[in-house]
Amino acid sequence: MQPPDMPNRRPVIAVVVGLLIALAVITPLAWLLNTRDWGILVMFVVPFAVWGLIWLGRRLADWAGVGPPPPSSGREDLR
């Protein structure tokens, strides 16, 4: 349990970890796709990588204690 004067750092840690993992996954995929003749076959892996990153993001949000965004009112205020 944290003392009341300490901020909750879990959201910051979750964002940093998520960004580092996304960079570690997307960079090699993009590099292979761009530099290798057979790199187009990587496109079959990309949907699974994106699904995995979305899954990871949801798990990190649960761990950080961040709830879902509030529901929108149904109309946008464009003023």
PyRosetta script that sets phi, psi and omega in degrees:
from pyrosetta import init, pose_from_sequence

init()
pose = pose_from_sequence("MQPPDMPNRRPVIAVVVGLLIALAVITPLAWLLNTRDWGILVMFVVPFAVWGLIWLGRRLADWAGVGPPPPSSGREDLR")
pose.set_psi(1, 136.3)
pose.set_omega(1, -179.5)
pose.set_phi(2, -87.0)
pose.set_psi(2, 145.1)
pose.set_omega(2, 171.2)
pose.set_phi(3, -63.7)
pose.set_psi(3, 153.5)
pose.set_omega(3, -174.9)
pose.set_phi(4, -61.9)
pose.set_psi(4, -23.6)
pose.set_omega(4, -176.4)
pose.set_phi(5, -88.3)
pose.set_psi(5, -5.1)
pose.set_omega(5, 179.4)
pose.set_phi(6, -91.4)
pose.set_psi(6, 131.8)
pose.set_omega(6, 178.9)
pose.set_phi(7, -73.2)
pose.set_psi(7, 154.9)
pose.set_omega(7, 176.8)
pose.set_phi(8, -79.7)
pose.set_psi(8, 115.5)
pose.set_omega(8, -176.7)
pose.set_phi(9, -96.4)
pose.set_psi(9, -1.6)
pose.set_omega(9, -177.6)
pose.set_phi(10, -59.6)
pose.set_psi(10, -41.7)
pose.set_omega(10, 177.7)
pose.set_phi(11, -60.6)
pose.set_psi(11, -40.0)
pose.set_omega(11, 179.7)
pose.set_phi(12, -66.5)
pose.set_psi(12, -43.9)
pose.set_omega(12, 178.5)
pose.set_phi(13, -62.8)
pose.set_psi(13, -41.7)
pose.set_omega(13, -179.8)
pose.set_phi(14, -63.0)
pose.set_psi(14, -41.9)
pose.set_omega(14, 179.4)
pose.set_phi(15, -65.6)
pose.set_psi(15, -44.6)
pose.set_omega(15, -178.9)
pose.set_phi(16, -64.1)
pose.set_psi(16, -45.7)
pose.set_omega(16, 179.3)
pose.set_phi(17, -63.4)
pose.set_psi(17, -43.9)
pose.set_omega(17, 178.9)
pose.set_phi(18, -60.8)
pose.set_psi(18, -43.8)
pose.set_omega(18, 179.1)
pose.set_phi(19, -66.2)
pose.set_psi(19, -40.6)
pose.set_omega(19, 178.6)
pose.set_phi(20, -64.4)
pose.set_psi(20, -42.3)
pose.set_omega(20, 179.5)
pose.set_phi(21, -68.4)
pose.set_psi(21, -40.7)
pose.set_omega(21, 177.6)
pose.set_phi(22, -61.9)
pose.set_psi(22, -42.3)
pose.set_omega(22, 177.3)
pose.set_phi(23, -63.2)
pose.set_psi(23, -40.7)
pose.set_omega(23, -179.6)
pose.set_phi(24, -69.3)
pose.set_psi(24, -24.7)
pose.set_omega(24, -179.6)
pose.set_phi(25, -90.8)
pose.set_psi(25, -47.0)
pose.set_omega(25, -172.7)
pose.set_phi(26, -74.6)
pose.set_psi(26, -37.9)
pose.set_omega(26, -177.2)
pose.set_phi(27, -59.6)
pose.set_psi(27, -50.5)
pose.set_omega(27, 178.6)
pose.set_phi(28, -64.2)
pose.set_psi(28, -36.8)
pose.set_omega(28, 178.3)
pose.set_phi(29, -63.0)
pose.set_psi(29, -44.8)
pose.set_omega(29, 179.4)
pose.set_phi(30, -66.1)
pose.set_psi(30, -39.2)
pose.set_omega(30, 179.4)
pose.set_phi(31, -64.6)
pose.set_psi(31, -44.9)
pose.set_omega(31, 178.4)
pose.set_phi(32, -63.6)
pose.set_psi(32, -42.3)
pose.set_omega(32, -179.9)
pose.set_phi(33, -62.7)
pose.set_psi(33, -35.7)
pose.set_omega(33, -174.9)
pose.set_phi(34, -85.0)
pose.set_psi(34, -30.4)
pose.set_omega(34, -169.3)
pose.set_phi(35, -110.0)
pose.set_psi(35, -14.5)
pose.set_omega(35, -176.4)
pose.set_phi(36, -111.1)
pose.set_psi(36, 145.4)
pose.set_omega(36, 177.0)
pose.set_phi(37, -63.9)
pose.set_psi(37, -36.8)
pose.set_omega(37, 180.0)
pose.set_phi(38, -86.4)
pose.set_psi(38, 5.7)
pose.set_omega(38, -177.1)
pose.set_phi(39, -61.4)
pose.set_psi(39, -23.7)
pose.set_omega(39, 179.1)
pose.set_phi(40, -62.6)
pose.set_psi(40, -25.5)
pose.set_omega(40, 176.9)
pose.set_phi(41, -65.5)
pose.set_psi(41, -21.1)
pose.set_omega(41, 177.6)
pose.set_phi(42, -64.1)
pose.set_psi(42, -23.9)
pose.set_omega(42, 179.8)
pose.set_phi(43, -60.9)
pose.set_psi(43, -22.9)
pose.set_omega(43, 176.1)
pose.set_phi(44, -74.1)
pose.set_psi(44, -21.1)
pose.set_omega(44, -179.7)
pose.set_phi(45, -88.4)
pose.set_psi(45, -28.3)
pose.set_omega(45, -172.8)
pose.set_phi(46, -56.7)
pose.set_psi(46, -44.7)
pose.set_omega(46, 179.3)
pose.set_phi(47, -60.5)
pose.set_psi(47, -36.3)
pose.set_omega(47, 178.3)
pose.set_phi(48, -70.7)
pose.set_psi(48, -35.9)
pose.set_omega(48, 176.7)
pose.set_phi(49, -65.5)
pose.set_psi(49, -42.6)
pose.set_omega(49, 178.7)
pose.set_phi(50, -64.9)
pose.set_psi(50, -43.7)
pose.set_omega(50, 177.4)
pose.set_phi(51, -58.9)
pose.set_psi(51, -43.5)
pose.set_omega(51, 179.5)
pose.set_phi(52, -63.9)
pose.set_psi(52, -38.4)
pose.set_omega(52, 178.4)
pose.set_phi(53, -69.0)
pose.set_psi(53, -37.2)
pose.set_omega(53, 175.7)
pose.set_phi(54, -64.7)
pose.set_psi(54, -44.0)
pose.set_omega(54, 178.1)
pose.set_phi(55, -59.8)
pose.set_psi(55, -45.7)
pose.set_omega(55, 178.9)
pose.set_phi(56, -61.1)
pose.set_psi(56, -42.3)
pose.set_omega(56, 179.4)
pose.set_phi(57, -61.3)
pose.set_psi(57, -39.8)
pose.set_omega(57, 177.5)
pose.set_phi(58, -67.0)
pose.set_psi(58, -40.4)
pose.set_omega(58, 178.6)
pose.set_phi(59, -65.9)
pose.set_psi(59, -40.0)
pose.set_omega(59, 178.1)
pose.set_phi(60, -66.2)
pose.set_psi(60, -37.5)
pose.set_omega(60, 177.5)
pose.set_phi(61, -65.3)
pose.set_psi(61, -40.1)
pose.set_omega(61, 176.3)
pose.set_phi(62, -63.2)
pose.set_psi(62, -43.2)
pose.set_omega(62, -179.9)
pose.set_phi(63, -64.4)
pose.set_psi(63, -37.8)
pose.set_omega(63, -177.8)
pose.set_phi(64, -76.5)
pose.set_psi(64, -14.2)
pose.set_omega(64, 179.2)
pose.set_phi(65, 81.3)
pose.set_psi(65, 22.3)
pose.set_omega(65, 179.0)
pose.set_phi(66, -92.8)
pose.set_psi(66, 124.6)
pose.set_omega(66, -179.6)
pose.set_phi(67, -80.1)
pose.set_psi(67, 175.2)
pose.set_omega(67, 177.5)
pose.set_phi(68, -67.1)
pose.set_psi(68, 158.8)
pose.set_omega(68, 179.0)
pose.set_phi(69, -64.7)
pose.set_psi(69, 152.5)
pose.set_omega(69, 179.4)
pose.set_phi(70, -64.9)
pose.set_psi(70, 148.9)
pose.set_omega(70, 179.7)
pose.set_phi(71, -66.9)
pose.set_psi(71, 144.7)
pose.set_omega(71, 178.3)
pose.set_phi(72, -77.4)
pose.set_psi(72, 160.1)
pose.set_omega(72, -178.2)
pose.set_phi(73, -78.7)
pose.set_psi(73, -7.3)
pose.set_omega(73, -179.9)
pose.set_phi(74, 96.6)
pose.set_psi(74, -14.2)
pose.set_omega(74, 176.2)
pose.set_phi(75, -135.7)
pose.set_psi(75, 142.7)
pose.set_omega(75, -178.4)
pose.set_phi(76, -95.2)
pose.set_psi(76, 138.6)
pose.set_omega(76, 176.5)
pose.set_phi(77, -90.4)
pose.set_psi(77, 107.3)
pose.set_omega(77, -175.1)
pose.set_phi(78, -98.4)
pose.set_psi(78, 13.1)
pose.set_omega(78, 179.8)
pose.set_phi(79, -75.2)
pose.dump_pdb("model.pdb")
